[in-house]
Amino acid sequence: MADRPSWRDMDRKRDKSAHRREERTGRGRGPRVDSATAAYKRKLDAFFDHGVVPEHLKDKLPAGESDGPGPRQKLLRDIRDAKNTRALEKAVDKLRKDFGMPEDMEILLRVLEHSKDPVLFEALQLIEQYVDSGQQVPRKPRFVERLKGLEFSSFDPRVQRKAVALANRLR
């Protein structure tokens, strides 16, 4: 029988091959692909988060759309990024006044932190319509938790009843 190399010897041979040395030294295609991917992701983040339109897309957008985010997008971002209740309520009130209540479930989750019952009731109606349509609710445990909290924090019995009913439906 011929002597077969041990697993250790086979691993050593693999470690000495040219493609393994390129990976270790940082040369080769790996880092260049990673940096191109990272740059692409940074451009996408800038586009969606800050409204910075990349040069190659400016000619493909309709006129006036390459100026950055509009006032509605800015308000939605303000709601998402609000650090305290006062900033959140101010952004939600302005959005409702200028554009109406959004149907985005992530935004409605934040709207449930508002202190005024009419705003909460309107948000609960939209959430109920969304659930009635049969769509999956994102972050369901968070919605249930927030809805159960409204039972105790709201002074309006309509809001309390609707919140409890929705929480029970989502469980």
N, C-alpha and C positions, 0 to 999 in steps of 0.2 A: 504494500500500500504506500502511496505517495504521501509525504507529509503535507498536510494542509496548513496554510498560515492560520495563526490564531486570530481571534476577533480583534485583539489589540493591534496586531500587525496590519490587518486590513484597515482599521481606523486610522492608523498612522499614515498609511499610503494615501487615504482620502484627504487627510489634513495637509499633505504636501502637494496636492494637485494645484494647477495654476488657478483655477476658478476659486478655490478656497483662499488663496493668497490675496486675490483681488478684493474679496469681501473684507478680509482683515485689514488691509492697508487703506481701504477707503477709495481705491481706484476702481474703475469699472462703471457699469451702468446703474448700479443700485442707488447711490446718492443722488445722481442726476435726475433719475425718475422721481425719487422722493422729493427733491426740491421743486421740481416742476409741478408735482401734485400739490405740494404745500402752497406754492404760489397760486395755483388755480383755486384752491380752497379759500385762500385769503381774499382773492378777488370776488368769489361768490359771497363770502361773509360780508364784505364791504358793500356789495350790491344789495343784499337782502336786509342787512342791519342798518346801513347808513344811506342807502340809495345812491351810492357812487356807481355810475354806469361805466363799464369798461369801454375802451375806445372802439373795439371791434363790434360792439352792439349798438352804438349810438346811431348809426345810419339805419338800423333795422327797426328802431322804435318809432312810433308815430311822433309827429312834431309836438314839442312841448313836454314829452314824457322823459326826456333825458336830463332834466334839470335836477333830478333828485326826488326824494320822497315828497308826496303832497301833504297837505295839512291833516288829512285823515290818517295817513300812515304814521305821521309824527305823533298824533294823539294815541293811536294804538300802541306805538312803541313806548310812549309815556306811561300808559296803563300797565304794560308788561313790566317795565323797569321801575315802577313806583316803589320807593323804599318805605314810605309811611302812608297812613290812611288819608291824611290831608291832601297829599299830592295825587293819590289815586282817585279820590272823590272829585277833585278839581278836573282831572283829565276825563273822567267818566261823564261828569255833568256837561262839559264842553262838547264831548263827542256826541252825546244824546241830543244836545241842542242843535248842533250843526249838521249831523249826519244820521241821527237815529241810533238805536241800539244795534250793535253788531251781532251777527249770528255765529261768530267764532266761539267755539266752546272754551278755548283757553282764555279768551278775554272775559267770557261770562263767568268763568271760575273766579277771576279776579274781581268782577263786578259784585259777586256775592259777599265781598268784604265791605261794601258800601253801608253806610249807617242809615240811609233814608229808605223807609218802607216802600214808597212808590217805585223807586229804582229797583229795589229787590223784587217786587212783584212783577215788574216788566221782565226782568231777567229770568225769573222762574217760569213765566209763560213761554219764553223762547226756549228754555231748556226742556220744558214739557213737550213742545212741538217737535223738538229734535228727538226726544225719546220716542214719541209717538210715531215718528217716521221710520223707526226701526234701525237707525244707525247706532253704531257702537259709540259709547261715551268714553272719550279719552280720560285717563286718570280717574277712573270710576271711584276708587276708594277715597280720593280727595274730595270729590263731589259729595259723596255720601257724608263724609265728616263735616264738610261745610254746611250741608243742608240740615244735618242734625243740630248743628250749632245755632242755626237761624231759629229753631224752635224756642230757644231760650233767650236769644238776643233781640229778637224782633218784638215790637209792641202791637203789630197789626195781626189780628187772628187769621186773616186771609193768607198772609205770608207764612204764618206758622203752620196752618193746615196744608198748604200747597208744598211747603218744604218737607214736612213729614211724609206726605204722600209720595213725593218724588224720591225721597231717600229710601222708602220701602220698596218702590219699584226698581230702583237701581241695585238693591242688594241681591 
